[in-house]
């Protein structure tokens, strides 16, 4: 009787696994190939470059002021020299704080932009999964996925559908890729 119960349990589990159909998506690749992702990346890069140029100008001015102080320090009284050094150190500290604040600000802006895009991707992934009869869709990098058949990858379909649904004017999109249908010819077999 016990053997029959174990056998029935194993058969039920095997039948359930046979019905389980998996897929995966590379969200980082999708992000870099959808128009809104490219646009967001370009916008953030432009903002970062502008702020970096501003910080570079401030650093240059600070270096110049430091060199002037070095040259003129011999002609200054000790009290004036110490005061000027304190002012330079204060400006250096302010620049460092400003740099850290800008970095935090850009990380937050990037997080917000990515969340908007990923929130739009979720229903598209769900729609593709439903249409393809997928029980589970894994994210390639965060799931620990080491290997899967290329035919299980729905990234190309996600990118194509996203770009159709949310077109962005003035953005050159990467060439559309066809979804792989089976494993590469040189894939190992068991």
C-alpha positions as CSV (number, residue, x, y, z in Angstrom):
1,X,0.0,0.0,0.0
2,X,2.8,2.4,0.9
3,X,4.6,1.8,-2.4
4,X,1.4,2.5,-4.3
5,X,1.0,5.9,-2.5
6,X,4.6,6.8,-3.3
7,X,4.2,5.8,-6.9
8,X,1.0,7.8,-7.3
9,X,2.6,10.8,-5.7
10,X,5.6,10.6,-8.1
11,X,3.3,10.2,-11.1
12,X,1.2,13.2,-10.1
13,X,4.4,15.3,-9.6
14,X,5.8,14.2,-13.0
15,X,2.5,15.0,-14.7
16,X,2.5,18.5,-13.1
17,X,6.1,19.1,-14.2
18,X,5.2,18.0,-17.8
19,X,2.7,20.8,-17.9
20,X,5.1,23.4,-16.6
21,X,6.4,25.5,-19.4
22,X,9.2,28.0,-18.7
23,X,10.5,31.1,-20.4
24,X,13.0,33.8,-19.6
25,X,13.6,37.4,-20.4
26,X,16.8,39.5,-20.2
27,X,15.4,42.8,-18.9
28,X,18.8,44.6,-19.0
29,X,19.1,43.8,-22.7
30,X,15.4,44.8,-23.3
31,X,16.0,48.1,-21.5
32,X,19.0,48.9,-23.8
33,X,16.9,48.0,-26.9
34,X,13.6,49.7,-26.3
35,X,13.2,53.3,-27.5
36,X,12.2,54.7,-24.1
37,X,15.2,53.0,-22.5
38,X,17.6,54.4,-25.1
39,X,15.9,57.9,-24.7
40,X,16.2,57.7,-20.9
41,X,19.8,56.7,-21.0
42,X,20.6,59.5,-23.4
43,X,18.8,62.1,-21.3
44,X,20.5,61.0,-18.1
45,X,23.9,60.9,-19.8
46,X,23.3,64.5,-21.1
47,X,22.4,65.7,-17.6
48,X,25.4,63.9,-16.1
49,X,27.7,65.4,-18.7
50,X,26.4,68.9,-18.0
51,X,26.8,68.6,-14.3
52,X,30.2,67.0,-14.7
53,X,31.4,70.0,-16.8
54,X,30.1,72.3,-14.1
55,X,32.0,70.4,-11.4
56,X,35.1,70.3,-13.6
57,X,35.0,74.1,-13.9
58,X,34.7,74.5,-10.1
59,X,37.6,72.0,-9.5
60,X,39.8,74.0,-12.0
61,X,39.0,77.2,-10.2
62,X,39.8,75.6,-6.9
63,X,43.1,74.4,-8.2
64,X,44.0,77.8,-9.6
65,X,43.1,79.5,-6.3
66,X,45.2,76.9,-4.4
67,X,48.2,77.6,-6.7
68,X,47.8,81.4,-6.3
69,X,47.7,80.9,-2.5
70,X,50.9,78.8,-2.6
71,X,52.7,81.5,-4.6
72,X,51.4,84.4,-2.5
73,X,51.6,82.7,0.9
74,X,55.1,83.9,1.6
75,X,54.0,87.5,1.3
76,X,50.9,87.0,3.6
77,X,50.7,87.2,7.3
78,X,50.2,83.9,9.1
79,X,46.7,84.9,10.1
80,X,45.7,85.7,6.5
81,X,47.3,82.6,5.1
82,X,45.5,80.4,7.7
83,X,42.2,82.1,6.8
84,X,42.7,81.6,3.1
85,X,43.6,77.9,3.7
86,X,40.5,77.4,5.7
87,X,38.4,79.0,2.9
88,X,40.0,76.6,0.4
89,X,39.4,73.6,2.6
90,X,35.8,74.7,3.1
91,X,35.2,75.0,-0.7
92,X,36.9,71.6,-1.2
93,X,34.5,70.1,1.4
94,X,31.5,71.7,-0.3
95,X,32.6,70.4,-3.7
96,X,32.9,66.9,-2.3
97,X,29.5,67.1,-0.7
98,X,28.0,68.5,-3.9
99,X,29.6,65.6,-5.9
100,X,28.1,63.0,-3.5
101,X,24.7,64.7,-3.6
102,X,24.7,64.8,-7.4
103,X,25.6,61.1,-7.5
104,X,22.7,60.2,-5.2
105,X,20.4,62.4,-7.3
106,X,21.4,60.7,-10.5
107,X,21.0,57.2,-9.0
108,X,17.5,58.2,-7.9
109,X,16.6,59.7,-11.3
110,X,17.8,56.5,-13.0
111,X,15.8,54.4,-10.6
112,X,12.6,56.4,-11.3
113,X,13.1,56.2,-15.1
114,X,13.8,52.5,-15.0
115,X,10.8,51.8,-12.8
116,X,8.5,53.6,-15.4
117,X,9.9,51.4,-18.2
118,X,9.8,48.1,-16.2
119,X,6.2,48.9,-15.1
120,X,5.3,49.1,-18.8
121,X,7.2,45.9,-19.5
122,X,5.4,43.8,-16.9
123,X,2.0,43.5,-18.6
124,X,3.7,42.9,-21.9
125,X,5.7,40.0,-20.4
126,X,2.5,38.6,-18.9
127,X,0.7,38.9,-22.2
128,X,3.5,37.1,-24.1
129,X,3.6,34.4,-21.3
130,X,-0.1,33.9,-21.6
131,X,-0.1,33.7,-25.4
132,X,2.9,31.3,-25.4
133,X,1.4,29.2,-22.6
134,X,4.3,29.8,-20.2
135,X,3.7,28.9,-16.6
136,X,6.8,30.8,-15.3
137,X,9.0,33.6,-16.8
138,X,12.4,34.1,-15.2
139,X,14.6,37.2,-15.4
140,X,17.9,36.0,-16.9
141,X,20.3,37.8,-14.6
142,X,18.5,38.0,-11.3
143,X,17.1,34.5,-11.3
144,X,20.5,32.7,-11.3
145,X,19.7,31.2,-14.7
146,X,22.8,29.6,-15.9
147,X,21.5,27.9,-19.1
148,X,18.3,27.7,-21.0
149,X,17.4,26.9,-24.6
150,X,17.4,30.0,-26.7
151,X,13.9,29.2,-27.8
152,X,12.8,29.9,-24.2
153,X,14.0,33.5,-24.5
154,X,11.1,36.0,-24.9
155,X,13.3,39.1,-24.8
156,X,13.1,39.8,-28.6
157,X,9.3,39.6,-28.5
158,X,9.2,41.9,-25.5
159,X,11.4,44.5,-27.2
160,X,9.4,44.3,-30.4
161,X,6.0,44.6,-28.7
162,X,7.2,47.4,-26.4
163,X,8.6,49.4,-29.2
164,X,5.3,49.0,-31.2
165,X,3.2,49.9,-28.2
166,X,5.4,52.8,-27.0
167,X,7.2,54.3,-30.0
168,X,9.7,57.1,-29.5
169,X,10.4,59.5,-32.3
170,X,14.0,60.4,-33.1
171,X,15.5,57.3,-31.6
172,X,17.5,54.9,-33.7
173,X,16.5,51.4,-32.6
174,X,18.8,48.4,-32.8
175,X,17.9,46.0,-35.6
176,X,15.0,43.8,-34.7
177,X,15.9,40.2,-33.9
178,X,13.9,37.1,-34.5
179,X,13.2,34.9,-31.5
180,X,15.4,31.8,-31.6
181,X,13.5,28.6,-32.3
182,X,15.9,25.9,-31.0
183,X,19.2,25.3,-29.5
184,X,22.4,26.1,-31.4
185,X,23.8,23.3,-33.5
186,X,26.9,23.0,-31.4
187,X,25.0,22.8,-28.1
188,X,26.0,19.8,-26.0
189,X,23.5,17.0,-25.8
190,X,23.0,14.4,-23.1
